[in-house]
């Protein structure tokens, strides 16, 4: 469970960074920066969902 919490915190940090990059890219008219932010948000969300699924899957098998 401790490793899941570490993964969740890391994923939330990356999502926050991606959100900041996306907002800065839109405000500064930099579409590449906004795209990098969106890719970071999507990737971190996918990673967190997979980690949660795997953590729940192993909990049920005990």
C-alpha positions in Angstrom: 0.0 0.0 0.0 2.9 2.3 0.7 4.2 2.0 -2.8 0.7 2.8 -4.2 0.6 5.9 -2.2 4.0 7.0 -3.5 2.9 6.3 -7.1 -0.3 8.3 -6.5 1.6 11.3 -5.1 4.1 11.2 -7.9 1.3 11.0 -10.5 -0.5 14.0 -8.9 2.7 16.0 -9.0 3.2 15.3 -12.7 -0.5 16.1 -13.4 0.0 19.4 -11.5 3.1 20.1 -13.6 1.3 19.3 -16.8 -1.6 21.5 -15.8 0.8 24.4 -15.2 2.5 23.8 -18.5 -0.8 23.6 -20.4 -2.0 26.9 -18.8 1.3 28.7 -19.5 1.3 27.4 -23.1 -2.2 28.7 -23.7 -1.5 32.1 -22.0 1.8 32.6 -23.9 0.5 31.4 -27.3 2.8 28.4 -27.3 0.9 25.4 -28.6 3.9 23.1 -28.2 4.1 23.8 -24.5 0.4 23.3 -24.1 0.7 19.9 -25.9 3.5 18.8 -23.7 1.3 19.7 -20.7 -1.7 17.7 -22.0 0.5 14.7 -22.8 1.9 14.8 -19.2 -1.6 15.0 -17.7 -2.8 12.1 -19.9 0.2 9.9 -19.2 0.2 10.5 -15.5 -3.5 9.8 -15.2 -3.1 6.6 -17.2 -0.2 5.5 -15.0 -2.1 6.2 -11.8 -5.2 4.3 -13.0 -3.1 1.3 -14.0 -1.3 1.4 -10.6 -4.7 1.6 -8.8 -6.1 -1.3 -10.9 -3.0 -3.5 -10.1 -3.2 -2.6 -6.4 -6.9 -3.5 -6.2 -6.3 -6.7 -8.2 -3.6 -7.9 -5.8 -5.7 -7.0 -2.7 -8.6 -9.2 -3.8 -6.3 -12.3 -4.3 -5.1 -12.4 -0.6 
